[in-house]
């Protein structure tokens, strides 16, 4: 059960995959909410 084992957490970290033993991010945008910039109205001359 080392880094080459696809079913273990270490193996999934090395391979860069996700699964039951290493769940991935469910909703990546929920943690970092985008900051909405206030729209500045155009100047009328």
PyMOL commands that set and color helices and strands:
alter all, ss='L'
color gray80, all
select helices_A, chain A and resi 9-15+28-31
alter helices_A, ss='H'
color red, helices_A
deselect
rebuild
show_as cartoon
